[in-house]
Structures are given as structure tokens and as C-alpha cells.
Amino acid sequence: MKIGLGLYRESLTPDNFRFARQAGATHIVAHLTNYFRGRDPSLSAGGEEAGWGDCSTDELWNHQDFGGLVKTVRDSGLEIAAIENFSPRFWSDVLLGGPDRSKQIEGLKRLVRDAGRAGIPCIGYNFSIAGVWGWSRGPFSRGEAMSVGLDLAAIDADLPLPDGVVWNMRYRAGRPNAEPVTVSSDELWQRLEIFLREIVPVAEEAGVMLAAHPDDPPTEALRGAARLVNRPEKYDRLMDIIDSPANGLELCLGSLQEMPGTDDIYGHVRRFARRRRIGYIHFRNVRGKVPNYHETFVDDGDIDMAEIVRILRDENYDGVMIPDHTPEMSCDAPWHAGKAFALGYMRALVQNAAALGPARATQSTDIRRQAS
């Protein structure tokens, strides 16, 4: 198992690369979409109109972009584990089933080929219309540390998406009097299948794994759109669309634990690890489940993270784990302190994996039903 750090675009700096190495990380998961352009991205859910920001001028990433990033990271003594998330502008009509879907799919094929040529081994994605939305921010974690949580009763989960917004970002200007977006579960799965059948063969040839993130939050629907991977067995459904090593999972432990259908996260993690389809892991802990939960320090939630490492050890997982979201600590560098705490805890577990004793969850949970 390897330890990594996820960095947003404006945080891909020499200082943060040094911080990652000092904390024991060897890999970087890079976000090239500039969600919060010029704003503090810490634990933010974004606003109602613009969400995480405006990506309407984003240009498709190419081999030069990827190659420059790989070189910069390697020159800093680290390796790139993955690129996380496409810019919504690149695939808005793939998600929405719009008229430019075929054109955008061809663009994504070029992007994946360029990523593979540059040495990017994995691209994480979240096939979602509403994206990450509905959080609130507050002192929810140990010692009143600032964190985020979901209280579904406190928000309007049916609030329509503003026109021109998908995946919580504005990809084009809004049109007056446009009809709100509505998407059923069947429609969303059909769109995903089109995407996977077009892109996975290209990714396999390019040596790139596509790694699907589960829904965050994993509700049944949000803002008029069904959610896709909001139950653990739906990950199986996604992988079974195309049985390929390039069709994998961005395994977010926090999102998995938040799902109402997750009574045994350990069996699910074992099953996914056994399939050898985990691109990388978001090593994150939570308390509660949909419709009410909050994110915690890595050692203070409902998941026994040592048990997760035992299972990954037993299944010979040798990929990358990153902290994902972390509560902010009360000091002059709240983000860095929160990440340092998580990275130190993770590094200690991984370094002592052989001494953690036998895993309690020895059997793989057998859930293979096709959930709708």
C-alpha cells in the first residue's frame, strides 16, 4: 500500500509537494479542474448558483498538460497516481444526454490517450448530474473541528439545477426560462453504459484505468436527478457493464459507509479488492448515514480503519490511498494540520500492517444483485 495526497489545481505547488513528502506521501492525486478559482476551497460545498465555480472556458487537457504535470511532480520526488475528475465542460452532454455527446466522447478519447502517453495511470470520475452538493459546514468533528455533514431534512434536495450547471459547476451561460433538468435512474445508467462502452476500450489500450467515484452524498436523487452508485452493489453493476481492468473504482470509504445499504463495509471492501479493480482509495471516516451524517477525523468515525488495512493487506492491495476530506484543525494552517494528522495515521497503519493481526472480516460479502 502506498500513501498519497490529493491536491486541487491551485494547490499543485512546490511547497505542497514538499509537505506531502515530509508527511510520508509518495504519490499525488491531482485535480486539474479549477473548482474554486482564486477562492479558498477548504471543505466547501459551493453556492447554489455557481456551485464550485465556472469552467465554461476550460480547454481540453492534452499530452503537454499531462506531461508537464508528471515531470513537475517527479522533479519534486513524487509520482502521479491519478487525475481526479473531468472538467464538467468536457462531458456535460455525456452526462445530460445532449446533442454534443458524440463530439465530447471523441474529446474524452483524445484526453485518455494523451494521459496514457504521458504516464498517467488512472483517471477518477464521478458520473453524476448534481455532483457533490447539499453539505453544510460546521464544528462537527472532535474538539469542535470544522468539518462537513449532511442533514437531508435541512435542505431542499429537490432544488432544481440552474440552467447551464452540471456536476455543481457552471459549464455555459444560463438560458432564461429553460426547463429544469430531470433524469431517471434508467436514463442515467443508459448514459453511463454509452460512456463506458466508448471510453473503456480506449483506456485499456492506453494503459489507463477509469475509476468511478460513488455518489456523495449517496441519496436516491438530488436536484431532480437520480444518483448512480448510491449502494455498494451498484459498483458491481458498473464493473459488469464492461469486464475490463480499465473499468475500475475510485473507492471512497466515507461515501461507502454513508450509504443506507452498507451494513458490512468490510465485506464490500474485501470483495472489491479481490476483483483487482480499485484505482485508488479515499481513506476517509464518517459518523452516521444518509439522511444524516458528518465527516470525522480518520480515527474517530464508524469505520475501523485498521480493519480496512488488514483486509487490503490480506488481498495484496498495492495501490494508493489518500486522505480525501479532513476536518480542519485549530491553528494557523488548518488544512495542512488536518492532512498531516490523517497522513501520519495512515502511514503508521501501513508501516505496521503485518503486525495488526488477523482480519475479523474474513468472508467476502456476496452481493451481486442488479440494483436499479
Secondary structure, 3 states (H helix, E strand, C coil): CEEEEEECHHHCCHHHHHHHHHCCCCEEEECCCCCCCCCCCCCCCCCCCCECCECCCCCCCCHHHHHHHHHHHHHCCCEEEEEECCCHHHHHHHHHCCCCHHHHHHHHHHHHHHHHHHCCCEEEECCCCCCCCCCEEEEEEHHHEEEEEEEHHHCCCCCCCCCCEECCEECCCCCCCCCCCCECHHHHHHHHHHHHHHHHHHHHHHCCEEEECCCCCCCCEECCEECCCCCHHHHHHHHHHCCCCCEEEEEEHHHHHHCCCCCCHHHHHHHHHHCCCEEEEECCEEEEECCEEEEECCCCCCCCHHHHHHHHHHCCCCCEEECCCCCECCCCCHHHHHHHHHHHHHHHHHHCHHHCCCCCCCCCCCCCCCCC
